[in-house]
Amino acid sequence: MLSQSNISPNTPMGATLLPGGGATFRTWAPRATAVYLNGVFSGIQQFAQTDAFLMSKDPNSGYWTGFFPNAAEDDLYHFYIIGPAGPTGPVWYKRDPYARELALDSPFPTCSCVIRSATAYPWHDSAFITPDFSNMLIYQIHIGVYAINTPGVASTFLDVIGKIEYLADLGINVLQPLPIDEQESDPGEGYDGSDYFSPDFPYVVTDPAALAGYLITINRLLAAKNLPPLTLADITPAPAQLKCLVDLCHLYGIAVAFDVVYNHAGGWQILNDDQAIYFFDRAAPISTPDDPFGHNESLYFTNAGGGYVGGLSFALWNQDVCQFIINSASYYINEFHVDGFRYDEISALLALNANTGWGFCANLTDTLRFIKPRLLQNAEYWPGEYSASRSSIVASTATGGAGFDAMQHDALRLAIRGAITQASQGQSAQINFDAIAGSLFPPDLPHAWQAITCVENHDIAERDAQQRIPTLADGSNSVSWYARSRSRVATSLQLTAPGIPQLFMGQEFLEPAQWYWDPTQSNYLIDWSDLNVGLSGAAATAANPALATAMANHHQFTKDAIRLRWNQPALRGENVNAFHVHNQNRVIAFQRWLEGTGQDVIVVATLAETTWYNYAIGFPYPGAWQEIFNSDLYDNFPNPQVAGNDGGITADGPPLHGFNSSASITIPANSVLVFARPT
């Protein structure tokens, strides 16, 4: 039977196994009249609502607690809650909001919760250090469609493990999956969260034979790092599979940042999910249309503002709700070793919680920074949706700011995509390089590393949204020379500009198709087969040889462009000077440098459709400059007809563009060149 043994004011939320056996249970249901523990414990079913399994309520806080000595790892449980509203569904069961895992004993949402130890997975990543913000390069994926092995079947956390060597070879050092917690929809994009502590069902492997196959890959990756193998038991629990992904990413030099959604939950589905947190304590319906906080019968949500994208906003005026969200983020840091968060639509969160949202953000960012000082806290914030300035979002809480470290920034994306669109209209079209020049350093921010920049992301490239860069560059043929060369210009500008670059899955190999989160929609899936054929050098055997060759060449281009960024410290610094912008010639040139080092880099880009010869460009120092990067090399790599400067130039010309010297250079059509002084 339940008791108050081992219960204290510090008893954790949810189900917590104790070293001496048994488990404590704690849940928040302030308006409930009774909360019972139900489940299957040590093989014995307990579904009787008797005093022996009635949890004890703290009348001051509304938290219910109990200790059950027979509870053990793998046991299934629910809370059975009686409240003023009575039954609002077929049964009175509720899933534990803090459940670490949901079971497959019944289809979601009527599934049980699983008791899981917090420390069962054997981590190997104690030596890993999250990169400095200025040294980050983010790669965004959707777990369910990134690494599909079987057509129509969502890929899993363990499938993504099979891409870790690929990602490490590519050169990225932050993996950012779209939301991974349990969703109301299956399949889903990730933004209709329902259970904020458990991994999403479709991303978990349950078949023992399949797990054995994944274990071979996992242990090969561990052996390559001279580490002992895992066992099947180590990767059987759902949380362990996500932990294994993070662990192995760390071993291969890749941080992991989770995408989290705190502006709303569940979409419309959560209102029809009787076991979800919406009606958790089964309060009687109330109607207060004039209430500025939007109180209703929901424990966790408010009607204020009419909700967001089909879901209701969290009731951030309630400190217990705020703590639930902060606990979820803390849980991912402490138990999953996560290195950062992308906070979805903070602008919407603030707009829907005008009186309380800012304080919540400050509390959230301060708390998480205390737990993990090197944590990346990246806010998606659009000033048009809320009145606060960008700079206040990333300002410290001590100065009245929201305390985020960085934010999604659209200025460079809009400028680059605008230029690519203009270029697609032909050689006579006007191209606005001034917009690119004005966006190289992120407007309205004190530091460049506070901007997450991109040219593609999950919102932009999604089905029925906007086109990926290759199709934007040439709508008639996404593998034409125009599409290939303009795509190289777009990514080169992104990777040589200040800020934290973010690539979207497939961008690195010229994926032309928009993406979609449903794995059955084959027209929107990443085409790994053509890339793999192209990389093997056997493009002639591919279903689309031109695409296979183009993908392989662009993949090599992206790898080398990323290494260029790692090899040139000035490209990761703050300083940028767009010293030459000529819209008619379709040329832009800018300087990157580190103060006092002389490690200057000159970037020259063009969207002209013919090569410029003897084009005069200023250089900050006279003498020899190496041509360390030429995007034209990657057309039919290595391009037998590459245009360029034979590996270097001598800046011995007269003063130009504000510099004391200059050189006449060759600029290939639709290209980016990078020059650096010899070391």
N, C-alpha and C positions, 0 to 999 in steps of 0.2 A: 504494500500500500504506500501511498504518498505520505511524506512527512516534511517537516521543516528542518530536518537535519542537513547540515552542510549549506544551509541558506544564510546569506548575509546581505547587507546593503550593496556589496560588490559582486553579487552573483551575476554572471554574464547573461545576456539575453539568449533566447533559444535553448537548444539542448547542449549540455556540456558534460562530457565524460570526465569522471574523477579518477585519479590514480588508484584509489583503493577500491574501485568498482562502483557501478551505478552512475546515474547522471542527474544533474539538476536541470530544471526547466523553469524558464521565466518568460512571460509574455505581457504585453500591455493591452488591456481591454477595460478602460475606466468605467464604461457604462454597462458592462456585462453584469448579470446577476449571478452567474455561475460559469466556471471554466473547468472542464474535465480533461484529463489526459487519456487519450485513446491510442490503440496501436497493437502491434505484435512484438512482444518483448521476450527474447530468448525462446522464440517459437510458440509462445502462449498468447492467444488473442485476448485483448482486453477492450471490450466495447460496451461495457455496462457503466451507466452513469450513476455511480454509487458514491457514498461519502469517502470510500477508500481511495478514490481517484479524483476527488475534488481538490483543486488547487486552492491555495490560500491567498486572499486579496489584501493588499495594503490599501486601506481606504483613503489614505492621503495622496497616493501617487497613481492608483489604478493599475498597479503591476501585480500579476498573479505568479506565485512560485510554488515549487514542489520538488522534492527529491525522491527518485524511485530507484531502490537498490538493485532491481533486476534488469535495468536498462543497460544495453551493451551496443558496441559497434555493429552497424548494419541493421539494427532494429528499425521498424517503421512506426511512425506516430503521426497523429493529428491532435489538434485541440478541438474539443466539442464545446461550443460557446452558446450560452443562453443569454438573451438580452431583452430589453424592453420591446423590441419589434417582433419578437417571436421568430418562427422559422420564415426566412425570406427565400428559401430554396427547398429542394427535396430533403436535405439533411442539414444539420447544424454544424457540420465539420468546417474547420478552417486550417489552411496550410500555415505552418509557422513562418512568419515574415523573415525570421533569421535562419531558416533551414539551409544548411550547407549543400544539401543535395535533395532533389526530388526523385522519387522512385518510379519504376515502370510497372508497378503493380496494377495501375489503372491509367488510361489515357489522361493527359493533361486536359482540364484542370482538376480532375477529381483524384489525382494521384496523391500518395502519401509522401511524407518527409522521411529522410533517412538520417539516423544518428551517425555522425562522422567525427572522428578525432581531428583536432586542429593540427596535430603534429605528425601525422602518419607518414607523409611523403618524405623520403630521404634526400634533402637538398644538397647540391654540389656547388652553389654559386657564391660562397662566402667572400671570394676575392673580387667579385664584380663591383665596379664603381659606375654609377650613372654618369654619362658624359656631361661635360659642361654644356650649358644651353647654346653657346656660340659654336660648339662642335657637334651639334646634332644634325642628322639628316633622317627625316621621317618617311616611312613607307606605309601607306594606308591600305588595308585589305578588308574584305568581308569574309569571315571564316567559312561560311557555307558555300561560297562559289569560287573561292580562290584556288583550291587544290583538289578539284573533283577527280575521283578515280573511276566512278561508275556514272554514266550519263543519267541525269535526272535525280541523282542521290546527293544530298548535301555533303560537302567535305567537312572534316572534323578537326578538332584541335590536334589530333595525332596525324592527320594528313598534312597539316601545316608544318609539323615537325619535319616531314620529309622535304620541305622547301628551305630549311634553315641553311644548309650549305650553299644553296643557290643565292639566298639573301646575303649571306656573309660575303660571298664572292662578288656580288653586285656592289657592295660597299656601303649599304645603308647601316645605321647603327641604332635606329629606333623603329620598332614594329608597332603600328597602331591599328589594331583590329576595331571594326565597328562594334557596337555593344554586344557583350557576350553573356549577359545574365538572362535568366529565363524570360521569355516573351509570351504575350498572349497569342500571337499569331505564329503559325508554323507552316511554311517558311516565312521569314520576315527580314526586314532590313535591319532591325535591331532597336528601333526607337519606340516600341510599344511594351516597355518593361512591366513585369508583374511581380517577380520575386527577385529581390535585389541582393541575394547572397548565394544563389545557386546557379551553376552554369546551364546554358540553354540546352534542352534535350537533344535537338538535332545534331549538335556538335560533339556528342559523346558516343563512344564505341562501347557496345555491351556484349557483342558476340565473342566468346572466349577464343575461337579459332582466329578471328580477325585480330584480336588483341595480340595473339602470339606473333602474327606477322609484323605488326607495328613494333613489337618489342625487339625484333631483329634490327630494325633501323635505329631505334633508340639506343640500343647497346653498342651498335657500331659507332654512333656519334660519341657515346661516352668513352669507348675504347680509344678513339682518336685523340682524346684528351687525357688518356692514361687513368681513367676512372673506372671503378668496378661496375658491373652490370646491375640493372634493375631486375626484379622478378615480376611475374604476371600480377601478383597481388599488389605490387607497388603502383600499377597503373590501372587497376580495375575500377576504383571509385571515380566518379565523374570529376570531383575537384582535383584529384591527382593528375588527371589527363591535362587539365589546364595548367596546373603547377609544373608538370613536366615540360610543357611548351615554353613557359617562362624560364625555367631552369636551363634548358638547353639553349635557348636564345642567349641567355647570359653567358654561358660557356663559350659561345661563338661570337661574343662581343656585341650583342644586340640587346638594347634596353627594350622594355615593353611598356607602352602607355595604353591604358584602357579608355575607351570612349564611354562616358557615363551620361545619363539623362536625368537631370534633377528638376527640369522645368515642368514636366508632366509625367504621367505614367499610363500605360495600358491602352490608350485610345478608347474607342467605344466598347471594345470587348470586355474591359475590366468591369464595366457596369453590369455585364451579364455573367460574370464569374463569381458565383456565390461564395466560393472558398477563398477569394482573394482578399487583400487588405482593405478594399474599399469599404465594405460593411463589417469590418472586423469585429466590433463589439456589439453589433446588431442593435444599434440605437433606434428609437422610434423616429419616424420621419418628422422633420421640422420644416417650416417655411418662413424664412425671414428675408423677403426680397429687398429690403432696405439695408440689410447688414453689409457694411463695406468689406468685411472679411469673407463674405460668401459662405457662412456656416450652413451646414446641411447635415444629414444623417451619417455622412461619411466620417470616419475617424481620421483618415490621412489626407483627405483632399478638400479643396474649396471650390465653390462655384464662381468665385470672383473672376471677372474678365471674360467669362464664357468659356474658359479652358483654352487649350492649345492643340492644334492638329488632331482634333477628335478626342483628346484626353483632357482630364482635369489637372489643374495645378496642385502641387502639394501645398498643404495648409501651413505655410512657413511662419504664420503668427503663433503656431503652437510649438513650444520648445521641444516637446517629446518627438514631434515629427521631424524637426530639424536634427535632433540627435540621431534618429533612425537613419537619416541620409548620411550624416557624418560617420556613423558607425559602419555603414556599408563601405564607404571609401576607406576607412581605417582598416577594415577587414581585408580589403584587397591589398593594402600595403603590407600588413602584418603576416597574413597567411599565404598570399600569392606573390609577394616580393615585387609588386608592380612598381615601375619607375616614374610613372606620370599619369595624368588624366587629361583627356580632352573633354571639356564640359560643354555639352550640347546646348546651344541657344541660351546663353546667359542673358542676352538681351530680352528674350521672352520671359525668362524667370523674373527679371526685375520689373518688367512691365506688368506682369500678373500679380506681383507682390510689392506694390509700390511703397508700402509702409514698413515692410519687414525683409524684403529680398536682399537689400544691401547689407544689413547686419548679418543675415545668414551667410552670405558670401564671405564676409570678413571672418566670421567664426570658422567657417569651413577651411579657408585657405590658411589661417593661422594654426589651426589644430593639426592639419596634415603636414604643414611645414615643420612643426615641432616634432612630429613623429619621424619624418624623413626629410631633412633639410634640402637634399639634392633633388627632390621630387619636382618634375615639370608639371606646372598647373597652367593649362592652356585653355583660355576661354574663347568659345565662339560667341562673338559679340558684334552686333551690327548697329552702329549709332543711329540709324534711321528708325530703329524700333524702340529705342529708349534714349533718354536725353543725356545721359552721362557721357563724358568724353572718353575717347579711347585711352588717353593717358591716365585718367582716374581709375580705369579698370585694372591697370597694371601697377598703379601706385601702391605703396605699402599701406597697411591698415593703420599704422602709426600716424600717417599723414592724412587719414580719412579716405584712403583708397580701398578698393575691393580686395587687393592683395594677390591677384593672379600674377604669374610670372610672364606670360606671353599670351598672344591672342591670334586667332585666324585673321589674316589681313588680306583684303581683296584688291588693293590698289594696283600692285604689280600684275596680278592675274588679269584684271580688267584691261590694263594697258597692253600686255603681251597678246592676249586673245584678240583684242581690238586690232592690233597691228597685223596679226596673222589673217584675220577676216578681211581687212583692207587689201592685203597682198593677194588674196585669192581672187580679187576682182580684176587682176591684170596689171601689167607694167605701168599703165597710165594712171592707176588709182593713187590717190594721195594717202600717205601713211603717216600717222601721228607718232613719231618717235619722241616728241616732247613729252607725251604722257608717260612713256617708259622712263625717260630721264627724270621726270618728277616723282617717280614711284620707286626708284632704285633704293633710296633710303625710305623706309615706311613712314608716310605722313602721319603726324600727330603722336608719334611715339618718341620717347627720349633715347631708346636704344634699339638698334637694328635687330638684335637677337630676341626682342620681344614680339617680333612679327613672324608668324608661320605663313610662308608664301607657297603658292602652288599655281599650276596652270590647268590642272585637272584635279577633281576630287569626287567623292561619292555623290554629292548633290549636283555638281555640274555635269558629270558624265552619265548620269542615270537615264534609263529609258524614258522617253517623252520629255527630257530636259534639254540639255545642250549637247553639241557634238564633241567628241574627243578631238584633240589637236590635228591628227592626220586628215580627218574628214573635214574639219574646219578649214584646213589649209588647201584642200582640193576636194570639193564636194562631188566631183565626177569620178575620182580615182584615188583612193586613200593610200595607194602604194606608188603613185607616180613620183617623178623626180621632184615636182613641186611639193607634194605632200611630205616626202622624205626630208627634203632640205629645209623646208619651213619648220617642220617638227624639230629638227636638230637646233634651229635657231631659238625656238621657244624654250626648250629645255636648257640649252646653254645659257641663255639669259637668266633663267631662274637659278641655275647652279652657280653662276658667277656674281650674282647680286647679293647684297647683305640680307640678313635674316636667317631663319631656319627653314630650309627647303623641305617641302613635303611632296613626294611622288605618290601617284595613285596606281594601284596594281595594274600592270600591263602597259603603263606609260613608258616603261624602260625598253620595251621591244615593239613599239609602234602599233599596239593593239588598236585597230580602227573602230571596233564595235562599242556602242554604248553598253553599259553593264546593267544587270538587274539581279535582285536578291533571290529570285526563284530559280532553283537549279534545274527545273524542268524546261526553262525557256532557253533553249540551246543557242538561239541567235544572239544572246547577250552574254555568253560565257567566254572567259579567256580561252584563247586557242593555243594551249600548250603544245599540241601535236605539231603544228607548223613551226613553232619556235624550236622545238627539239630537233626536228628534221633539219631546219636551217643551221642549227649549231653543229650538227654532225657533218655538215658539208655535203649533204645529199639532197639539196633542195630540188633537184631535178625529179626526185621520186615523190615529192609532195603533191597533194591534191591541188595546191596553188603555189607553184614554184616561185613566182614573183613575190608573193607574200612571205614565204619562208625565208627567202634571201633577204628581203627588206627587214624582216623582224630580227634576224640574226645580226645583220649589220648595225641596226639601231641599238640592239642590246650591247654590242661591243662599244658603240659610241657612248652610251649612258655609263657603262662601267668606267671608261676612260675619263669622262667628264666628272664623275664623282671622285675618281682618284686625283684629278687635277685640283679639285677643291681641297682634298685632304693634304696634298703636297704643297699647296701654296697658302701659307698662313694668312696672307693679306685677303684672300677670298672669304675667310671666315671672320674677318674683322669688321669694324664699324665704318671705316672711312670709304667714301665713294665720291667721285667727282666726274660728272658727265660733262666733259670738256668740249665735245664736238657733237652736235646734233644737226643733221641736214635732211629734212624731210623730202626734198626734191630728189636728192641723190639716194635716199633710203639708207642712210648710214648713221650709226651712232657709235661713239667711242667714249669709254669711261676708264678712270684710273681707280685702282684699289691699292691701299697701302697700309702699313703699320708704322706708326710714328717712330722715327729714329733708327729704323732698321735698314732702309734702302731696299727692302724686299717688295718693291712696287710691281704691280701687274697692270698691264694695259689690255683692255678688252675692246675689240672692234667687231661690230656686227652690221650686217646688211641684209635687206630683203629685196635688193635689186636682182633682176632676173638675168643680168649679164655681169661678167667679171669686171671689176675696176682695176685698171693698171696705173701705176705711178700716182696713187692717191696719197696726198700729203697728210700726214698725221703727226701731231705734236707728241714729243716724248719728254718726260721729266728729267732724264739724265742723258747726256751724250754718250756715244760709244755703242758697244755691241748689245743687242737684245735678241734673245732666243725666241723663236716661234715655238712655244711649248704645246700648243693645241691648235688644230685646224679641223673644223667640223666637216670640211669637204673631203677629207681623207676617208670618211666612213660611207661614202656612196660607192657601192660595189667594193666594199672594204677588202684590201687596201686599194683605194681608187687609183687605177693606172694613169689617169689623166688629172690628178689632183692639181689644182691651182694654188699657188702659195708663194712663199718667200724662201724656199730652199733651206728651211730650218732656222733662219734668222735674218736680221737686218742690222745696219749701222745707222744710228741716229746722228748724222753729221750735217743735217740741214739747218736752215735758219730758225729763229724762234717762231713758234706757232702755237695757237690754241692756249696761250698763257704759259707755255713751257719755253725753256731756253734752247731747245733743239727740236728737230723733226726728222722724219724719214719718209720717202716715197715707197709705198708698199703696194702689193697686189692683194686685193680682197676678192676671194671667189664669190660667185653669185650665191645668194641665199646661204650665208655662212656666218660663222663666228670664229675669229682668230684671237688667240691669247699670247701675249708677249711678256717675258720676264727677263731680268738681267741675269747673266751667267753667274753661277755660284762658285 
